[in-house]
Amino acid sequence: MADFVDRVVLHIAAGNGGHGCASVHREKFKPLGGPDGANGGRGGDVVLEVDANTSSLLDYHRRPHRKAGNGKPGAGALKNGANGQDVVLTVPNGTVVKTKSGQVLADLVGEGTRYIAAEGGHGGLGNAALSSAKRKAPGFALLGEPGDELDVVLELKTVADVALVGFPSAGKSSLIAALSAAKPKIADYPFTTLIPNLGVVSAGEQTFTVADVPGLIEGASEGKGLGLEFLRHIERSSTLAHVLDCATLEPGRDPISDFDIIERELAAYDQLFEGDETIALGDRPRIVVLNKIDVPDGKDLAEIVRPEFEERGLRVFEVSAAAHMGLKELTFAMAEMVTAYRASQPVQEPTRIVLRPAPAGGAEYEVKRVGDNEYLVTGTKPIRWVRQTDFQNEEAVGYLADRLNRLGIEDGLRKAGARDGATVMIGSLDESVVFDWRPEISSSGELYQGPRGTDQRLMDW
């Protein structure tokens, strides 16, 4: 069973709003004491929150379906329904929230950062809230709105200052264990490390984090070995440290060829996300760590290849993670590079949430002709109002007709060429409420020929 998951598809559903209540206050000698139906409660939200004690998305891999509580319906005597309970899902620091198509919704960095991934539906208004001077006793209430229901992709990108990259068994796990208090699994076989390990390193007064990224091989950007699964964990790092094995026994391997292969894979990963400046691994500063110099042949090979790397303008450090040789110089060099990067960055708030609201100032509705005397009405308000309407109540249907008319939809239908008896759909072609349009005809929900939504019995009340 996997114990680390860094990408999941989460199926979330916010709570539905509770229905409003249609009620009339009654007491002795006053059978019609006025409307007293209360509002329904709001549906619960599904909230993602960064928690330092959460390191994996494993729980959501096992249980990918999450739903918030529904709002309770309103009641008579002006008793509002209770709100639905929110569901707070804790995620690791560095979690990116995306749609299934790849659009970034939120980038969650910083302890306590919260993002409402699915918003609960509004509770329906009771008839007490719907009453007015012209509509003294509405015989209907509004339905609660459904909550958001969607699929989101959660991707974990490790938040580390320095990323250790290199072939399997190059000594990255041993190095992070020697530099920090991290205790990764260490063995001498390929792909020992299957999860990114994170360690906190101190150099003088400077403290920074180092990530041991699982080993890469040639063709990783094409899906070989561990493939792209862990390349994303390098994206947030300001510095890349190439850990090169100077004591490998594999034929055809040497530090220079290993370095060139890893660089090609990083460049190929950049091309997959060309134009995204937040990735651009090719622009990150690099250092070369020649590991295993405690082995005699390793020390000799490190001295041979060092001039080649220095000619390329790279800083080179000869170390032995096993014997703790050369670690002090390496640690302070990493701290220097991290400090320089931090100083070059603008001051940012810990919360990094990407919001893409709908453009403001647009039309409240749109009427489109979709067939012979058939029209589709779209827009946030008309769709929301339709969802709030109890179509079993004729007075509620009349109230909806009034609202749509005040919004200007009848005029919009006339301008679009609609004729008497036109089929009008409100919503989408796949899911909509269908009406037969009768211009300026009164609603059958009227009582005693009074205005829509009024009760003639209470005109003198």
N, C-alpha and C positions, 0 to 999 in steps of 0.2 A: 504494500500500500504506500502510495506517495506521501511524503511528509512535508513537501514544499511545492506550492503551486503559485506561479506568478502571472497567470492569465486565466480568466474565467469569463463565461457569459452568464450574467445574472438576470433572472426573470423577476421583475419587481412589479408590485401593484399597490398603489396607495389606496387608502380607505375611501369608500363612497360616503357622500354626505347624507345625513338623515333627512327624511321627508318632513316638510312642514305639516302642521296640524290645522284642520278646519274645524273649529269648535265655536259654539255660541254659549255665552254665560247664561245660566238659568238659575233662578231662585223663586221662591214663593211670591206670587203676585207680580212677577216680572219674568215671564217666560223667555223673552228675547232681550237679554241684558247686554247685547253687543258681542262682537267677536272676541274670543280670548284664546285662540289657537296660537301656540308658540312655534318658534323656529326649530328646525332640525340641527343637530350638531355637525360640526365639520369633520370630514374624514381625516384619518391620521396620515402623516407624511412618511416616506421612506428616506432616511437621512444617512449619508455616508460621513463618517467622522474619523480623522486620523488619530490613532492610538499607538503610543510608543511600545506597548506591550504586545502588539500584533505584528507578526513578522512575515506572515504568509496569507495567501487567499484560499488556503486549503478548506476552511469551513464552508466557503461558498461553492467550492468544487463539489463537495459532498452534498450540500443542500442548496441548490441554485435558485429555488423558488422562495421568495419572501413577500409577505403581504402585511400591510398595516391594518389597524382596526377601523371598522366602519363607524360613522357617527350615528347616534341614537336619534330616533324620530322625536319631534316635539309633541307636546301634550296640551290638553286644555288647562285652564287656570293659569295661562301664561308660563308654563313650565317648559323651558328650553331643553332640547335634547343634549346629552353629554357628547363631548367631542371624542372622536376615535383616538386610540392610542398610537403614537408615533412608533416606528420601528427604527432604531439607531443601529447601523451596521458599522462596526469598527474595521478600519482598513490600515495597512502599513503606511508609513511615511513614504511619499513618492509614488502613490497610486494615481494613475491617469484613468479618467472615466471617458469612454468613447461610445458613440453609436456603433451599431453593427456595420455601418458603411464606412467607419473610420473617422468620423467627425469628432473632434475633441470637445467634450462638454465641460470638463473640469480637470485641473492639474492640482492634486491635493498634496501640498508640502507644508509641513509645520504642525507640531502637536496641537490638537484641538480644532484643526481646520474642519469645517462642516460644509456639506453641499446637499441641498435637497434634490435628490435624484428623481423622485416621483411625488407630486403634490396631491394632497388629499382634496376630494371634491367639496365644494361649498354646500352647507346645509340649505334646505329649501325654506323659504319664508312661510310662516304661518299666516292665517287670514287676519290676525290682529295687525301684523306688519303691513299687510296689503290694503287695509282699510284706509279710506280718505273721505273727504267731504262729499265727493261724488259717488264713492263706493263704500257705503257705511257698513255693510255686512257681507263681505265676499263669502260665497258658499264653496270656496275652493282654497287650496294651498299649493305652493310650488313643491315640486319633487326635489330631492337632493341630487346633486350632480355626481356623476361617476368620477372616481379618482383616476389619476394617470396610470396607465398600464403599458409597460415597455420593456424591451431587452436592452441592457447596457453591457459593454465590455469593460472589465477592469484589468488594467495592465500595471504590474509593479515594475518601477524603474528605481534601482537602488540609489539612495542619496549618499554618495561618497565623494570625497575630494580627490582621491587617487585611486585609479583602477589598475590592478595588476593583471596583465594579459600575457599569454604565452601558451606554448604547447602543453598537453597533458604531461604530468610528472616533471615539469620544469622546476618545481619547488615553490610554487606560489602559496600553497597552503602552509608549508613550513615557514615561509617568510612572514606571512601575516601572523602566524603563531609566535614567531620570535619578536615581531615588532609590537605586538599588542597582547591583550589578555584573551583574545579569541582562541577557541580550541576547536579548529576544524578537524575533520577526519583526514588522516595522513596515511598514505600507503604508496608503494612503488609500482602500481599498475595504472594504466591509462583510465581517465575519467573517474578517478577516485572522488573528485569533487563534483557533485551533481547539483549543488545549490550555491548561490553567491554567499560568501561569508563576509561579515563586516566587522572590522576592528577599529578601536579608537587608539590613536598613537599620540604621544606627547614628545615634543622636542623643545626643551627650554620652557618658555611661557606659551608656546604655540601648541594647540591641540587640533588634530584633524582626523578624518576617517579614511580608512583604506578598505577597498573591496577586493576580495579574491574572486575574480570572475572565472567560472568553470572553463577548462581548457578548450582552446580552439585548434582546429586542424585545417589543412588546405581544403577548400570547398565548403567551409562553414557557412558562407553567405548564400550558398546554393542549397543549404539544408543538410549537409553532411555532418557526421558526428553529432554534436549537440545543436548544430545548425544555428538558426536565428534566435533560439529560445532565450539565450542569455546575452546576446550582443546588446540588447536594449539596456542592460544594466550598466553599460559603459557611458551612456549618453549624458548623464548628469555630472560625470567626473570632469574636473578641470585639468587633470594631469594623467597621462598614461605612462605606466612603468612597464617596459618590456622585460619580463623575467626570462632569461635565456639559460638553457642547460648546457654547461661547459663540460659535463661528464657523461653525456648520453652515449649509449652503446649501439644505438640504432644506425644502420648503414644509410649513407646519404644525408645525414643530419649534421648540422654545425650551427653555431650561433648566428652567423650572418644569413644563411639561407632560411633559418627559422624566423629571423626578424623580417626578412623580405616577404615571406609567405603571410605572416600575420598582418603586415602592412597592406598587402593586396586584399586581404579579406576585409579589413577595416575600410579600405577605399571602395570595395564593392558594396559594403553596407551603406556607405554614404550615397552611392549612386541609386540605391533603392529608394532613398528619401531625398533625392536631389531637390534643392530649393528650400529645404527646411533647415534654417540656420541654427535651430536649437540642437540639431544633431551634429553635423559637420565635424566628424571625428578627425578628419585630416588637419584641422586647424588647432588641435589641442597640443600643448607642449609635451614633449616626450623625454624620458630618460631611459637609459639602458642599464639593466642590472644583470651582470654576469655572475650566475650563481654556481655553487658547488666548487669553490676554489680550494676547499679543504682536501679535495682529491688531487693528487699530484698531476695527473694528466689534465685535470680541469684548470689548475693554476697556469700551466703552460699554454693551454688553448686560449685562456682569457688574455694573456699577454700578447698572443699572436693577433687576435681579432680586435683588440682595443683600438689600435691606430686607425683601422678601417672605419669604425663608428665615429671616432673623433674627427676624421676627415669629413664626415657627413654633418658635422656640427652638433653632434649629440653628446651629452654629458654621460660618462660611463662610470659605473661603480662596480668594483669587484667585491663580492660578498660570499659568505657561507651561512645560510640560514641554520644549518645543523650545528655548526661550531660557533655561531654568533660572531662571525668575523666581518668587519666593515659595515656594521649596521648603524653605528652612530653617525658616520658621514652621510650615509644614505638617508637616514631619518631627517637630519637637518636640511639636506638638499630638498627633500620633499616638502618640508615645512616652508622653506624659502619660496618654492614655486607656488604653493597654495596661498601664501600670504600675498604674493604679487598678483595672483588672479583675483583674490578677494578685494584687494585695493582698487583693481581696475573696474570692478562692477558697481553699478549704481545701487544706492541703498534701497532695499526692497522690504516690503512687509512680509512676514512669514507666510501669509495666506496667498496662494496663487490659484485663483479660481477664474476660469475662462467662461464668460457668459456671452451668449449670442442672442440677445432679444430680437423679437420681430421688429422690422422697421416701423418707426412711429409716423403718424401723419397720413397713413393710407386710408383708403375707403373702408367704411365700416361693414360693407357688404358688396357683393358682386353678383350680377345676374348674367348668366350665359345661356344662349340658346343651344340646346343639345339635340333637337329633333324637330319634327313638324309640330308646332305649338307645344313644345316641351322645353322647360327651362329649369336650370339648376341655380340655386341660390347658395352662395357660400359666404362665410364671414363669422368671426368669433361670436358676435352677439346673437344673430339668428340661430346659430347652431346651439348655443348655450340655452337660449330661451326654449327651444324645442325640447331639449333634454329635461327642462324643468316642468314641462307641461304634462298634466294628467289627462290623457285623451279620452278617458272614460267619463270625464266631467265636462259637459258642454259649456258651462260658464268659464271654465279654465281655458277651453279652446277659444272662446270669444275674447278672453283677456290676451291670449297670444296673438290673435288677429289684430287687436288694437295696438299691441306693441310693435308688430311688424309694420303696420301702417304708419305709425309715428316715425319709425326709422326710415320710411320712404321706399319700402320695397314694392308697394303697389305702383307707385310712380315709376320705379325702375322697371317693373314688368311691362308697363305701358310703353315706355321708351324702347324697350327691347322688342316690341311688336307682339306682345302676348294678346291673345284674343280670349273672349269669354269661354270658359270651360278648359282653359289651358292646364296642362299637367305641370305642377310646380314641385320640384324636389328641393328640400333644404337639407344640406349635408354634403355628401359625396356621392358619386355615381354608384359606388359599391354599397354604401350604407346611408340611407336618407329616409326622411319622412315625406310622403307624397300627398299633395293636396290637389283638388280640382279648384281652380281659381275662378271665383265669382266676384267681379269688381264691385266694391261698395255695397255688398249685400250684408244685411244685419245678421248677427250670430244667433243661432237657435238656443244659445245659452242664456239669452236675456230673460229676465223674469218680469212678468206683467208689463211687457213692452217698455220697461225702463232702460236706461243706459246699460251697456255691458258691465257686468260685475256688480250690479246693485240689486237690492231687495226692496220692492215697493212697500213691504210691510213695515220697514223701519224708517220710512221717509219722515215720519212725524215723531220718531223716537228722540 
